[in-house]
Structures are given as C-alpha cells and as structure tokens.
C-alpha cells in the first residue's frame, strides 16, 4: 500500500472507525512529515465537523470562513476555543495521539503557514458551498434558457415561457413556470416521479418510467438538485478560478470524465460571505436537443415552506390527482388542453 493510500486509510479509521494505538502513532508520525497529508486531514476534518450534529452556528461559520476567505487569520484569542470550533468534542476524548498533530495543524492556520490562495482554492470554495447548501435554507433562482435551435421549444411544449423560478433546498426543488397569464408548478421527487399542478383543483403525477423524452428534457433543464450537482463538480470536474471580486469567487468546472448530466462546462459564482451559489451557468449537450445554456441567478432566500415541496402545497384540499392508478388515459388529454399538443408526449 502506497503512503497516500495508507494516509487515506488511517484518516478514515480516525473519523469513522476504531484505530489501534499503533495506527494512531503511525498517523501522527505521517502528519508531521507529510504536508499533503496534513492538507488532506484538514479537508476530512472540515467536512466531518461541519456535518456533525454537535457543531453549532458559530463554529460552522468559523470553519467555512477558514476555507473561503482570503483575509489573514488573527493569532489573537484562546487557542482552546479555536480548537473546539474546528473539531467536534468526540475527537478530543480519545485524545493525545491526534491532539498533538491537530494542534500543529491549527497552529499552522493561525500563523499563516499555508498561504491564503491555498485556503481559498477552487475545490475548497465549492466544498464550502456544498456545506452551505446542506443547511435548512431555501434559495430561489431565476432560470434563463438559451438554445441554439428554436425548434426545440415546439418539441417540448414549453415555448413562450416568461418567468421561471426554481426553489431549492439541498436536493429538493420545485419550479414555478409562467406563460403570460397561465401559471403552473412542478417538481420531481426522490424516486424520479414528476408532479405538476393544473390549476388549484387538479394535479397529476407521472412516474419515472412513464416520463417521455420531452419531460425528461424539461427536468434536466430546470431541475436544480444543487447539493448533488456541487458534489458532482467535486468528483468529476477540474475546478479552476476564472475570476473573482470582493464579493464573489468565480470558478469554472470542466468535466474530466463522463457523468450523468452531460454538462460540458459550468461557471459557479459563490458568495464570499454566505458561501451560497449566487449564479450558476451550465453549458449542456442534450441528446436529440443539441447545445443549450441554462443560467440560474439567485433572487431570494429564507426559511422554506415545507408544504411547497409536494403537490399538496400548491392545490386546494379537495383536488383531483391524475396518476397511473387514477384515470391514467385522461392525463394526455388534460396536458394537451392545458399546455398544447406537444405536451402529450410528456407521457410515453
């Protein structure tokens, strides 16, 4: 086993397993001599600490600031309180073996051993954004779609869209679509089924295996499962700085290998203060639809109304639901009357 592989194994044992005394000592020794290993430990501790139930709001903010801000970190203050902010208490109970190594790392942060550019690397900024979007905050994005071929609209039944907004929290989302005076709302559940409203008293659900190509296309264009998307950027893309300002980190993501969403490139604008994605531009190649650019621009944020993430939150209490079991053949006719003939193809 190579040294990086051994380091990875020992770190996973430290965070998730029950390392032996000899493994503790070995990891401590490796951390003293391996700069890359110390950086890897910081990444592990950062994510694990931020996602821990034991970390409160202040430690969370402190950790994300360590990752994304370029301002020098003050050496003033109680080192014990800094240590507590960085690590959940469960890491300090098993004690001395890692305490020395971690104190060394914290001290390195405090005296600026690593330069500020490394602290604000594209990978760490995207990871900080991933953590920010894991929090229970709803964000609303205005959506703009630009296609190279205007004929694509006629194939989907979504032409003349005037205003499209996607509400997202983690991987949950719903989309408000407006065409002149007509408004409808749709979403996709974790099983891949689409639900959509047809006024205040009617709605329908289309299961994943029933969804036709045009509906899948709409889902790929407007759906925003932001947590999974950011995680995919970290796993599948090369991340580089393309620009930055006093308020934004601007990062370009270029896929290094094939992945499900067929994204050719992405531009991610991350707010320095909140770590939220303020703007996201996706250049996609959709099979049988060609190239298109989808831009999500943050327009609002706040506490989510949980009821809105299901169809019941958008219709009256007494409503008709058309699904696979209830009047399945009527769905195409209803879609055609509501949204034009092309939408009949939304169901296979």
C-alpha positions, 0 to 999 in steps of 0.5 A: 500500500502506497503512503497516500493510500495508507494516509487515506486509510488511517484518516478514515479509521480516525473519523469513522472507525476504531484505530489501534494505538499503533495506527494512531502513532503511525498517523501522527508520525505521517502528519508531521512529515507529510504536508499533503497529508496534513492538507488532506486531514484538514479537508476530512476534518472540515467536512466531518465537523461541519456535518456533525450534529454537535457543531453549532452556528458559530463554529460552522461559520468559523470553519467555512470562513477558514476555507473561503476567505482570503483575509489573514487569520488573527493569532489573537484569542484562546487557542482552546476555543479555536480548537473546539470550533474546528473539531467536534468534542468526540475527537478530543476524548480519545485524545493525545495521539491526534491532539498533538498533530491537530494542534500543529495543524491549527497552529499552522492556520493561525500563523499563516503557514499555508498561504491564503490562495491555498485556503481559498482554492477552487475545490475548497470554495465549492466544498464550502458551498456544498456545506452551505447548501446542506443547511435548512435554507431555501434559495430561489433562482431565476432560470434563463434558457438559451438554445441554439435551435428554436425548434426545440421549444415546439418539441417540448411544449414549453415555448413562450415561457416568461418567468421561471423560478426554481426553489431549492433546498439541498436536493429538493426543488420545485419550479414555478413556470409562467406563460403570460397569464397561465401559471403552473408548478412542478417538481420531481421527487426522490424516486424520479416521479414528476408532479405538476399542478393544473390549476388549484383543483387538479394535479397529476403525477407521472412516474419515472418510467412513464416520463417521455423524452420531452419531460425528461428534457424539461427536468434536466433543464430546470431541475436544480438538485444543487447539493448533488450537482456541487458534489458532482463538480467535486468528483468529476470536474477540474475546478479552476478560478476564472475570476473573482471580486470582493464579493464573489469567487468565480470558478469554472468546472470542466468535466474530466470524465463522463457523468450523468448530466452531460454538462460540458462546462459550468461557471459557479459564482459563490458568495464570499460571505454566505458561501451560497451559489449566487449564479450558476451557468451550465453549458449542456449537450442534450441528446436529440436537443443539441447545445443549450445554456441554462443560467440560474441567478439567485433572487431570494432566500429564507426559511422554506415552506415545507408544504411547497415541496409536494403537490399538496402545497400548491392545490386546494384540499379537495383536488383531483390527482391524475396518476397511473392508478387514477384515470391514467388515459385522461392525463394526455388529454388534460396536458394537451388542453392545458399546455398544447399538443406537444405536451402529450408526449410528456407521457410515453 
